[in-house]
């Protein structure tokens, strides 16, 4: 699913991993376009049965149009 060509065309995608208490880790992301419009999101590891890395990689590829 590509969002390219829509009202919001992402140009920059940044991730940050945050180690919280116990087994919990958060991955946050910032998605912005060339006009400076920015959105923030969070993926919480404890809601998944495995590593968050593959999920984040798939999300990044979809947002990039791959």
C-alpha positions in Angstrom: 0.0 0.0 0.0 1.7 3.2 -1.2 0.7 6.6 0.1 2.7 8.3 -2.6 0.6 10.6 -4.7 -1.9 11.2 -1.9 -2.3 14.5 0.0 0.6 13.4 2.2 3.8 12.2 0.4 6.3 11.0 3.0 9.9 12.0 2.5 11.5 11.2 5.8 11.0 8.3 8.2 13.0 8.0 11.5 12.8 5.3 14.2 13.8 5.4 17.8 14.0 2.4 20.1 13.3 2.9 23.8 14.0 0.2 26.4 11.3 0.5 29.1 10.9 -1.5 32.3 11.3 -5.3 32.2 10.8 -6.9 28.8 9.0 -3.9 27.4 10.6 -1.9 24.6 8.9 0.8 22.5 9.7 1.8 19.0 8.6 5.3 18.0 8.6 6.8 14.6 8.4 10.2 13.0 7.1 10.5 9.5 7.3 13.8 7.6 6.9 15.3 4.2 8.7 18.1 2.3 6.3 20.7 3.6 7.2 20.0 7.3 4.0 18.1 8.1 5.0 15.5 10.7 3.2 12.6 12.3 4.4 10.5 15.3 3.6 6.9 16.1 4.5 4.2 18.6 4.8 0.4 18.5 4.8 -1.4 21.9 6.7 -4.6 21.9 4.7 -6.3 24.6 1.6 -6.3 22.3 3.5 -8.6 19.9 4.4 -12.3 20.3 7.9 -11.8 18.7 10.5 -9.2 17.9 9.2 -5.8 16.8 12.0 -5.4 14.3 10.4 -7.3 11.4 7.1 -5.4 11.9 8.9 -2.1 11.9 10.9 -3.1 8.8 7.6 -4.0 6.9 6.0 -0.7 8.0 9.0 1.3 6.8 9.0 -0.5 3.4 5.2 0.1 3.0 5.6 3.8 3.8 8.5 4.1 1.4 6.3 2.5 -1.3 8.4 -0.7 -1.5 
